[in-house]
Amino acid sequence: MPDLLFLTQRLPYPPIKGEKIRPLQILKYLTQWYDVHLGCLIDDPADAQHVDTIRAMCRDMHVAALDRKVAKLMCLRGLVTGESLSVTFFRDRGLTRWVRDVVEHVRPKVIFVNSGNMAPYVLDLPKREARICDLADVDSEKWRAYSETTSGPMRLVYRREWGKVAALERRIADEFDVSSFVSDAEAALFASLIPERVGHIRGVSSGVDHRYFDPALDHAPAFDTTLPTYVFTGTMDYPPNVDAVVWFATEILPVIRRTVPAARFYIVGNGPSAEVRRLASIAGVFVTGRVPDVRPYLAHATAGVAPMRIARGIQNKVLEAMSLGKAVVLTSGALEGIEAEPGTDVLLADTVEDFAAGCCRLALNNDGAAIGTAARSRIVRDYDWSARLRRFDDLLRPAPAGRATETV
């Protein structure tokens, strides 16, 4: 099979967060037709046990260890070099040498880069092959949002990062054959920023493994199921997630508890920040930290919640809860890019009052089952991974023997 270089910023396993879930599914897709040479970083020692799982899928693999504390200090070099701090955070000399060696000696037919932070590994190398960058989200817009909602010195840092990331995204759009995103909405946003490259920008929506997130599977409950419980899942040092759970715990939950005094809120996810951990001092709030499986929490919840006020791309937490047949209360930002009907498949709420009302409704009116059933049907019908990733076929699927291959 032809060779393909695949770069992603973190080991794509275990599939417990978006930046692992999507690249893992794309990797599986690519191995149908290519010998994959995979380069990535690993910043969580707990993930080291899974390296061989990914290695078994690849022809060759290079994993660079990333110490987060050291990387945070070293990324400040970007202030001197003029680069994005995000890019310098994920830079590794060993991985840089390995990428150069693969490009020069293996000469892959395709380079597939997951995340704009990894694009600099190949941007300055001679281009002989097709290049695709799965940016997933318009990351510069996330930094813009941070700069507009933060005060003090960090506002200046975020404004700088916004400009640097936007410049990198423009260069990727210009020099890669295709830039892809997790939704048509995100792709349209990027095209509006760089209209001259519109023909090289596309949405390839993420899916969900609905056979894994199946309500028919039996999961022992992780809490007392007789009490109304709302569950949020995600990486809990990620600023948009932190903002979401702080808003829910400090403003929405107290309103819910006026009507549903026993209501509880479970924050389920790896690496809770100090701000998130402090929420556990609030009555009815539980912070779990990393768990081996989020399904026992979602499967027995009254509802999944996604109170995202800063959001980019598709929220996997929403798709997973819907796949498990759970009603989800979510904001417009969390719904963006997801083909779900408000009021039928999910409950949409953008204010404290509306969000609390939706949560109370599901606890008291017992109509969450109907919404969950509709949500599950939507996922099975529209969000199977294999169907979603077919939008890459014209770019990546090699032509039959004897015919010219048109990859881009």
C-alpha positions, -999 to +999 in steps of 0.1 A: +000+000+000+012+036-005+027+054+025+010+082+044+024+105+071-001+112+099+006+138+125-016+145+156-008+164+187-016+137+212-017+099+212-051+092+198-060+067+226-079+062+248-108+079+230-120+100+259-119+135+245-124+152+211-088+156+203-083+118+206-117+106+193-116+122+159-080+114+150-085+078+161-114+073+138-096+091+109-065+068+116-087+037+114-101+051+081-067+058+066-053+023+074-077+008+049-056+021+020-023+033+034+007+022+054+006+049+080+036+065+096+022+082+127+039+109+147+024+123+179+031+135+214+021+121+247+015+144+277-003+121+301+018+092+316-015+072+320-017+071+282+017+053+278+000+019+283-020+025+251+010+031+228+011-004+215-027-003+207-019+025+182+014+010+171-004-021+159-024+000+134+007+017+119+037+008+096+059+031+117+053+053+147+072+080+167+059+091+201+075+121+218+071+126+255+057+160+265+061+173+300+033+198+304+050+219+330+082+222+310+063+227+278+044+256+293+077+273+302+094+265+269+064+277+249+072+313+261+100+312+234+072+320+210+073+356+225+108+359+212+104+340+179+071+356+170+053+323+169+020+311+184+025+298+219+003+269+210+027+258+183+058+261+205+040+241+232+038+211+209+073+214+194+097+185+199+132+182+184+130+144+181+097+145+164+109+172+140+139+150+130+116+119+125+092+139+103+120+151+081+134+116+078+100+102+068+094+130+042+129+127+027+134+089+027+099+073+027+084+100+005+048+095+015+021+099-011-001+119+014+006+139+045-025+142+068-021+166+097-046+167+125-046+201+143-030+233+131-005+231+159+012+202+141+013+218+106+046+237+112+063+203+113+059+201+075+051+236+063+088+244+055+096+210+040+096+206+002+061+197-011+060+166-033+028+150-020-009+158-013-013+176+020-045+177+041-049+196+074-078+187+096-080+219+115-113+207+131-122+241+146-113+277+136-090+279+166-082+316+162-119+323+169-115+305+203-086+328+212-106+358+200-134+348+224-110+343+252-095+378+246-130+393+247-141+376+279-109+380+299-094+410+317-059+418+329-026+407+314-041+375+300-063+395+277-031+407+259-017+372+257-050+359+242-052+388+217-016+380+206-024+343+203-055+351+183-035+370+157-007+344+155-031+315+152-051+333+125-019+339+106-009+302+108-044+292+097-041+314+067-008+299+058-022+264+061-051+273+039-027+287+013-001+258+013-022+227+021-044+212-007-074+209+017-083+223+051-111+203+068-134+211+097-157+192+121-188+208+106-201+227+076-207+257+098-171+258+110-159+253+074-182+282+062-168+304+090-132+297+078-142+303+042-156+337+052-122+346+066-102+333+036-127+334+007-101+330-020-095+294-008-131+284-005-127+256-030-101+240-007-121+241+025-147+215+035-167+203+064-163+166+075-185+162+105-174+141+134-196+111+143-200+089+174-195+052+180-231+045+187-223+008+192-201+017+221-225+044+234-255+021+233-283+024+259-289-013+256-256-021+272-256-026+310-237-001+331-236-003+369-247+032+382-220+054+395-244+073+419-278+071+436-302+069+406-332+079+428-319+115+429-322+139+399-286+141+385-272+162+357-239+152+341-212+171+322-183+153+306-151+166+292-115+176+298-117+197+329-087+220+325-100+232+291-112+268+295-145+265+277-154+235+298-143+252+330-164+282+321-194+260+314-194+240+346-187+271+367-217+288+352-239+257+358-227+251+393-228+287+406-258+301+387-280+275+371-280+247+398-291+270+426-322+280+405-329+243+398-326+234+435-354+259+443-378+236+425-358+203+427-340+205+461-323+171+456-308+180+422-271+171+418-245+180+393-216+156+384-186+170+366-169+140+350-135+143+333-098+143+334-076+170+350-100+193+368-085+227+373-083+243+408-113+264+399-133+232+390-122+213+421-134+242+443-169+237+429-171+205+449-177+226+480-211+236+466-240+215+478-250+190+453-218+193+431-195+164+426-161+165+407-149+130+398-116+136+380-106+110+354-128+080+352-122+048+332-156+051+315-181+080+313-209+058+302-221+047+337-225+084+346-243+094+314-264+063+311-280+069+345-283+107+344-315+126+344-299+145+316-267+155+300-259+192+301-237+213+278-239+249+291-212+261+267-207+298+265-175+295+245-177+267+219-160+257+187-169+228+164-189+198+174-193+189+211-186+152+215-202+152+249-235+160+233-233+133+207-223+107+233-252+116+256-276+115+227-263+082+216-270+068+251-306+079+247-303+108+271-321+141+269-295+169+267-300+205+278-276+227+258-268+262+246-268+274+210-230+272+210-231+236+221-257+228+194-238+244+166-228+219+139-251+192+153-281+182+132-306+179+160-341+194+164-346+216+195-376+205+215-376+171+199-340+157+200-325+181+226-336+210+248-321+244+238-315+271+265-293+301+265-302+319+298-299+308+334-337+308+337-343+287+305-316+263+313-329+257+348-364+253+335-353+227+310-335+207+337-365+209+361-388+198+333-368+166+328-367+159+365-404+165+371-424+158+339-408+125+330-406+133+293-369+129+291-373+093+278-391+105+247-365+131+240-337+105+246-353+081+222-355+107+195-319+117+202-307+080+199-326+076+166-310+108+153-275+095+161-279+061+146-294+076+115-270+105+109-238+101+129-222+068+121-185+074+117-181+055+085-208+076+068-193+108+080-157+101+069-168+092+034-165+129+027-128+123+026-130+096+000-124+117-031-093+131-015-078+099+000-092+068-015-067+055-041-080+049-076-084+013-087-052-003-103-046+009-138-063+043-133-048+076-124-052+086-088-067+120-081-062+127-044-068+164-044 
